[in-house]
């Protein structure tokens, strides 16, 4: 209990009632109660103090080996990050401790950056050095094993030597040298498990192949110098060959035995395989008594096509790997880091049928998983990719990473600040109050509560609560923030927002033509108007003006009016306008027989639906079906524009009666517009008796 003008160690209360805590520590976190009283009553205020701290974490590996040459100087780094800044100390092999920085002139000194500096290294400096980083939140440490090398090596073999080995035999060659064997380095081009180097310097290569042929260099090196020997290896090989080939057909009685010789030679000994009619592969593996053969089949994995499996964050996923072969193949799974996956662990489980189950998928589980099926006859592999679905959080449906809203509340009344977070995985929600007070979800206090859905509830509002509050939602996909400017006003009569426009309206969007969307609310206090665009972006406006609109502006726009008394909403749908167009076009002249009926179609589309009209050759405009004249013009139109098409229609039936001494006949002629026709007739003796000429739009 501290009163005014009181100071106890790090705690002090000023005359104005402020509590001062100097050199804040983790033990200071908790709830502090401020009590004021006089003869008329008592009031109290509860303050929760959260002290931020981070446990130290080493930036170097926790275990490593360091080699130094006799007489050299060496610096062993040790760096860590944390809050507050960690203090670095070293423990020597003799258990002596270095806790404060010294000068580089000392033989063993702790530098300002945490590194350990040792000058003129000697054999007595060998051993394990331990570095510890600590602060009020905890400690972390690392160990370094220091080795000191000296004395020049000398290899006892001759500097050059040639050796010949048979294929698949073991190669073994000693590389002896003076002094300590631990100073020897073998330069080998691969990490083949067949290759081993012993402590005495001997190199062995099991089952030599043609790839092992070449130059081998043995090098011995230390601080004082180095020596080497070159070894040239030749591998003897002879290609496989089948002797006594017989290209004849073999016949065998049903139920009898078939024997076919296949004598081979080669170095190394060839492997003999027979392919049977059913596709089975038979290998010639002689038994101990040389009396039998073993039937084998290389593994085959079903459905080994590369595929991608998508799994929601935190869920389990199964990867199949069903393989057949003889003998039964062994299935092994490799992680994206190319490490063998154990059959049973907290993270993975491999079933007997080869199926891999990944439990509680995290982002680190993304990558390619390789299944390998192997037996004595061969191997097969399958690769499957896992993608863990993660989506960044959104707050209250707002798409931006940072969103700013204003909210009005009234004194002595409660208010709710929504912070509904969505994402995959489910985001964690916390509120940041003034003076960096952090409240997680859920949280329950005397006046402030954070509900499980992220809503912040403040009861008995004060004028001093007119502050900026920040809601933060985090998950594996990222972070989103909602900044709320809370304005606390005196109590007035509240009126819910009243919409002065239709609640739902559809408007036509013309590309390139500016347009305005109106949205008016009335209420007490004045409602705050927010537009939600079709892409989810918010805008603070009363009327929305769109300049030079494009196709992407089509969609549904939401206008929301909000005040402490309630909420109202209006939706406007913008539909893209399409010019009217006639879909059936007459590209040729329409023909009909005189006296017959003809039906002329006029099919059209557009938005809004167009109105159709017919214009006759006489100029008469028809809006309903009629029949007049020979020329017609179809003209569909809407509020946006007009589209025209023209067609020509001609009907003509002419008849002439001709009389001559020898014959009489009738002539029928059909005439089309835009066509000139001449018809010449004679009486059979080469004399013209009638010359009618038929031209467009008339008869002569």
Number of C-alpha atoms within 10 A of each C-alpha: 5 12 14 13 12 13 15 9 7 10 14 19 17 13 11 8 14 12 18 13 15 10 8 13 14 13 8 13 13 11 11 13 10 16 12 10 9 7 5 5 7 9 9 9 11 13 12 14 15 15 13 12 16 15 19 25 17 18 12 14 11 14 12 12 10 13 12 21 19 19 15 13 15 18 15 15 15 26 18 21 16 20 14 16 16 23 18 26 21 25 16 16 16 11 11 8 13 17 14 14 16 15 12 14 10 11 12 21 22 23 18 12 12 23 20 23 20 20 16 14 20 18 15 9 19 18 15 19 19 20 25 22 25 22 18 17 16 14 17 17 21 18 19 19 15 19 18 19 22 19 17 18 24 18 20 14 15 11 13 11 13 11 11 12 17 18 21 18 15 15 20 15 13 15 23 19 21 13 14 15 15 13 21 23 15 18 11 14 7 7 8 10 8 11 17 16 17 11 11 14 23 15 19 17 19 15 14 21 18 13 7 15 16 12 12 18 15 22 21 25 20 19 17 12 12 16 17 21 19 16 17 14 17 16 19 17 16 13 10 15 13 12 11 10 10 9 6 6 5 8 7 9 7 6 6 6 7 9 7 7 9 13 11 14 14 13 14 17 14 15 12 14 14 13 10 9 7 6 9 14 16 17 17 15 15 11 10 7 6 8 7 10 12 12 15 21 21 21 26 19 21 12 12 17 10 10 13 13 12 13 19 17 20 17 14 15 17 16 19 19 26 19 25 17 20 17 16 16 23 16 25 19 24 16 15 16 10 11 11 13 17 14 16 11 11 9 14 17 18 22 14 11 11 21 17 22 19 20 17 16 21 20 15 9 20 17 16 20 22 20 27 21 25 22 18 14 17 15 19 18 18 22 18 18 18 22 19 22 18 20 18 21 30 26 26 13 15 19 16 16 15 16 19 13 13 12 18 19 24 18 19 16 14 15 20 15 16 17 26 18 25 19 19 17 20 18 24 20 27 23 24 16 14 11 6 12 13 15 21 18 17 15 15 13 12 9 13 16 20 23 17 14 14 25 21 23 16 20 15 13 19 17 14 9 17 16 14 14 18 21 28 23 26 21 19 18 16 15 18 23 24 23 17 19 16 18 17 21 17 11 11 10 7 14 16 20 26 18 17 12 12 11 14 11 12 12 14 16 21 20 17 12 11 12 16 10 14 15 25 17 22 15 19 16 19 17 25 21 21 21 23 18 16 15 13 14 13 20 13 15 14 18 15 17 13 14 12 12 16 14 13 10 18 20 16 16 20 19 27 23 25 22 22 20 16 15 14 17 20 21 18 19 17 18 18 18 18 18 18 24 20 19 11 11 13 14 10 9 13 15 16 15 12 11 9 7 8 11 5 10 12 17 13 18 17 18 15 17 15 22 16 16 17 19 16 18 14 11 11 10 15 14 10 8 7 8 10 10 10 13 15 22 16 21 22 23 22 18 13 15 13 14 15 12 16 13 16 18 15 20 16 18 11 11 10 10 9 12 10 9 6 7 8 9 9 9 9 11 12 15 21 20 17 12 10 13 13 9 10 10 12 11 14 8 6 8 9 11 12 12 12 14 13 19 16 13 13 11 11 7
